[in-house]
């Protein structure tokens, strides 16, 4: 399956897309999802929907300063990372990314190039129109592994 493309009109729809991805993930399966896009494109919003669907009832904040937030969910662990503040890709090595188990959601993976685990799915978010006007977003889901293909195939089921 090739890249799947979606138009995401608002934050509620972005959370719904995240929830759909979480529902598409088979139970008890680890996955790495890489989230790319400009500031304000909706990466953290998508993660909020994803984690809520998996049972998180608490607040999901952007880990821009903490770099990693871990969530203990129903029978699984999810790690939400934001690499935006890394000055060099080598700084990602000290985070132990390759040792993380469970679901790993990484914002700004390109900032840790060469030190980020390979993704099962790459989600590329971009502004449609002028960001200042609050126009919608586009989401391109690029499956990389068989699990990534399964996620995209199972969307909406």
C-alpha positions in Angstrom: 0.0 0.0 0.0 1.3 3.4 -0.9 1.1 6.6 1.3 -2.4 7.3 2.5 -3.4 11.0 2.4 -6.1 12.8 4.5 -7.4 16.3 4.9 -7.7 17.2 8.5 -9.9 20.3 8.9 -9.4 21.0 12.7 -8.0 19.9 16.0 -10.9 17.6 16.7 -10.4 15.8 13.4 -6.7 15.5 14.2 -7.4 13.8 17.5 -9.9 11.5 15.7 -7.1 10.5 13.2 -4.9 9.7 16.2 -7.7 7.7 17.8 -8.2 5.8 14.5 -4.5 4.9 14.3 -4.6 3.6 17.9 -7.6 1.4 17.1 -5.8 0.1 14.0 -2.9 -1.1 16.2 -3.2 -4.7 17.1 -3.4 -5.5 20.8 -0.1 -6.0 22.7 1.9 -5.0 19.6 4.8 -2.5 20.0 5.1 0.1 17.3 7.2 3.2 16.4 5.4 6.1 14.8 7.4 9.0 13.5 5.6 12.4 13.4 7.0 15.1 11.1 5.7 18.6 10.4 6.1 22.2 11.0 5.4 23.9 14.3 1.7 23.9 15.0 1.0 21.2 12.3 -0.9 19.0 14.9 1.7 16.4 16.0 0.9 16.6 19.7 -2.8 16.9 19.0 -2.7 13.6 17.0 -0.8 12.0 19.9 -3.5 13.2 22.4 -6.2 11.3 20.3 -4.0 8.3 20.0 -3.3 8.0 23.8 -6.9 8.8 24.7 -8.1 5.9 22.5 -5.7 3.6 24.4 -7.1 4.6 27.8 -5.2 7.7 28.9 -7.5 9.9 30.9 -4.8 12.4 32.0 -3.3 15.4 30.4 -1.1 14.9 27.4 1.4 17.7 27.2 4.0 18.3 24.6 7.3 16.9 25.8 9.3 19.7 24.3 11.2 20.4 27.5 11.1 17.0 29.2 11.9 15.3 25.8 10.1 12.1 26.9 6.7 11.5 28.6 5.8 7.9 29.5 2.2 6.7 29.9 1.1 3.5 31.5 -2.0 2.5 29.7 -4.3 -0.6 29.8 -1.7 -3.4 29.5 0.8 -1.4 27.5 3.3 1.5 27.8 3.5 4.4 25.4 6.4 6.8 25.2 5.8 10.3 23.6 9.0 12.1 22.6 9.7 15.5 21.1 13.1 16.0 19.7 12.6 19.6 18.6 15.1 21.1 21.1 18.0 18.8 20.2 20.9 20.8 18.9 22.6 17.8 17.2 21.3 14.3 16.3 23.9 12.8 18.6 22.0 14.2 21.6 19.2 11.6 20.8 21.6 8.8 21.6 21.6 9.7 25.3 17.8 9.3 25.5 18.0 5.5 25.0 15.5 5.5 22.2 16.5 2.2 20.8 15.9 0.5 24.2 12.3 1.8 24.6 9.6 -0.9 24.6 6.0 -0.5 23.9 4.5 2.2 21.7 6.9 4.9 20.8 5.6 8.2 19.2 8.4 10.5 18.2 7.8 14.1 17.1 10.6 15.8 15.1 12.5 12.5 14.4 14.7 14.2 11.8 16.3 16.1 14.7 17.7 12.7 15.9 18.6 11.4 12.4 20.7 8.2 12.7 19.8 7.8 16.3 16.1 7.3 16.2 14.7 3.8 15.9 13.2 3.0 12.5 9.6 3.8 12.3 6.8 1.4 11.4 4.8 4.4 10.2 5.8 7.9 9.2 3.1 10.6 9.6 3.8 13.8 7.8 1.6 16.7 8.7 1.5 20.1 7.0 -0.6 23.3 7.0 -3.0 23.7 4.1 -3.2 27.4 3.2 -1.8 30.0 5.5 -1.2 28.7 9.1 -2.1 32.2 10.5 -5.6 31.7 9.2 -6.1 28.4 10.9 -6.8 26.5 7.7 -6.8 22.7 7.9 -3.9 20.3 7.7 -3.0 17.5 5.4 -1.8 14.2 6.8 0.3 11.7 4.8 0.7 8.3 6.4 3.6 6.4 4.9 3.9 2.7 6.0 7.5 1.5 6.2 7.1 -2.0 7.7 4.5 -4.7 7.5 3.0 -3.4 10.8 2.9 0.1 9.3 1.0 -1.3 6.3 -1.4 -3.0 8.6 -2.0 0.2 10.5 -2.9 2.1 7.3 -5.0 -0.8 6.0 -7.0 -1.0 9.3 -7.7 2.7 9.5 -11.5 3.3 9.9 -12.3 -0.4 10.6 
